[in-house]
Amino acid sequence: MVPVKSNRRAERKRALTGVSSSRWAGAITRASEDQYQLSVRCLFDERALLRRAISKIGKRLAVPCGQRVGGVRGYPSRTERAQKQCRLQVLTVRLAEVEQRIEAGHPAIVVGGRRLAKTRHNLIDADLTQNEWRECWDAQRLFLTADGESGAPYGNYTITVDPADGTVTVVLPEPLRHLANAPRGRYRLSCPVTFNHRRDEWLDRVTANCSVRYDIVCDPERGRWYLDASWSTPKVVLPTPAELTAIGTRLLAVDLNADHLAACVVDAHGNPVGQPITVTTDLTGPTSQRDGRLRQAITELIRLAKLHGCAGFAIENLGFADARATGRETMGRGKRGKTFRRTVAGMPTARFRERLSGMAFHAGLVVVAVDPAYTSRWGAQYWKQPLQQQSKTTVVTGHHAAAVAIGRRALCYGARRRPGVTAHDQRIVLRRATGQAVPRPRARGNTSPPRTTGAPHKGGKTCWDQSDQLAPFSLSQDRSGRQPASPVSSDPANSGRHR
């Protein structure tokens, strides 16, 4: 990131103001500065990915072929080892180039997109003619944007939209004032515009002269121009997971998969409620279709959350950045590894998290992202069978059980379940309730007496404090309560304390 005092935006804005206007100069310099900062962040991310890949390959190259040293496995053959040595040299050269660009402060910026620029050399594969590609290239490079101003007429003085009839007028810069067809050097567009999505919110802002940003873009495939309106929402202090638990609200826990979303309603005590839910998602095809299907799936989740009285969602904080960087080094080999890597590449983890956060905020719901460690393993081990006994008419999968573990972590409970706490029928199967301190009579002999709360523990378990109770873990730690996270034998059902 380049500090504000070092980006020289003020100097560039003053130079452009003399030949246009202060508003257009501000819009131009802001758009270019945002693109520059984005490119710099991408350089830092690429450097981190390259360093991970180089470190992983270097560790495996240090181990002889077919051997394992300290948990690091060497490559199975000399041929693959030689290929990885070449790969390591290529990644080292790329890392040096990236570090040189970061040091010089000159990221590679292609106005219009690097992918579209490379498509120019592969028009046959892209099924485009040269004229069609030129239209797409010009449309990506041509845009008109203007930030809003609070107190200005209808929230934006540069691009103004009249809410009465949808008339759009644009303030022309000084060299183009002779083309104005409206008073005060403005140009009125020939066609009006109409907002359908969130129109009431837009009307409330423009009638109160609150700031609204407008973007005019072109779609060459449809041959249309579009006007997009955007504005910032007031900051709201969201409740913490501990506050959600204290309030006693429900959460809709969601497990993201390649072809569906597995969900389950979790109550304030961390117990699954009702039938597990499956929302199918077909995330194949063009980008626009995938994004629309993902939005449709999120809309269904919001509807289900409101239907079951949930206060928000619990999801996994997935990224797969390290896995994508190292590839076959950590994600398997052969046909099975290739299938797994393809599945991971097709999971829109970041897009799902961003879309769900935005849509849930406007729906009045919160989103809690938890550590994804061992959710599938512990969910299948501890919650699949009880969930199947509870949901007799629905086939419960390991993904539904993982959703229960995710929801429990979001409510600050352990992901695992203590065996023998609950049963499929409380009337005919007797079980000891969670936290019960009253001793029950046992058969005499070599069996140990029942242990009550506060009694000294004679076993070999760790993590017990002075009062013989495990101290509650903080929210910044792993939701399993152990550092580092590792599967153990037991876990409570309705509290955050381990037994």
C-alpha angles and dihedrals in degrees: 000000000000114000117243092242090056102045094078091218092141091058093049091047092053091050092051094044091067093060099035126005138289093257095051091043090053092049093048096047093044093052092048093045092050090051091049094050090048091052091050091052090050089053091054091048092049091050091052092049093049092049091052092050093046092048093049095047092044092055092051092046090055090063119076118250115281095008136106125218122182095340093311115115122211123225114279097232140025091238092060090043090056090048091051091050089056090046090052091054092050092050091047091054091048091049091052091052092049093049090049091053091048092049092049094042093230112126120183108259122182112188102220097027134288092242092057090046091055090047087068089073093048104044093143093056090046091048092233134130122223092255092049091049090049091053091052091046094051091045092053092049095043117077139136122212136168130181119231128248125212109234094022118121107284091351099290129062098185097051112021127187117194108220091206099064104359094247114165121209127181127201108234121219118248098266091054100044091109089069094060117125096180134056122281095028096298130143119218116211117231097235130051124231132227128201116210103166112074091346094156092058091049091050091051091054100044094045089052091046092241118158118276125177120217130200123190112201136168128230107204094188093060096028093232140125120225132201114210122195123200137170139174121259123223116266114257125196104233121210119257122238090256090054091049089053092048092049091053099232130153128244131206105226113207129195112199116220136171097260106015147017116241112205138177133180113240121194127218091275094054096254122134115250126202128341123335115253131223122195113189119220126191103199097174129110131039122355094251092054093047091051092049093050091048090052090049091053091049090049088055090050091052090050091050092047092054091044092056095040096248122165094213148316135292115210138164120261094233125168111148088203094138092043093050091048096052097035113178091011091078107009102063137263137254127024094324093050092047091052091049093049090049090051092050092048090053096052109097095211098157094040091049092050093049095045093046093049093051097043093043091051092056089047092054095249131127128227122215117194115200138187109280095210114134095343093130094043098046093038092056092043100046110019110030097078097043090046091051091050089051094046103048096165098046127069106236117211132193089259091062089050089050088053089057090053090049092051093049091052091050089056092049095254127128115268093227129074126227108240118244097023100111133021136201092252119024093192097063103023117061118214134170112250121239113272094010109158101180111105118237122215114260134189115275120245133069095340116114119247118258114276118231131199111288096018116132114266116230098186130100098249119129135213095060118140129210095281091052090248126110112250114241112259122237123249093247092063128077111290090235089070095236129104112235098024114243133154116261134179108265145018137178122259106215107021141050094243121102123225 
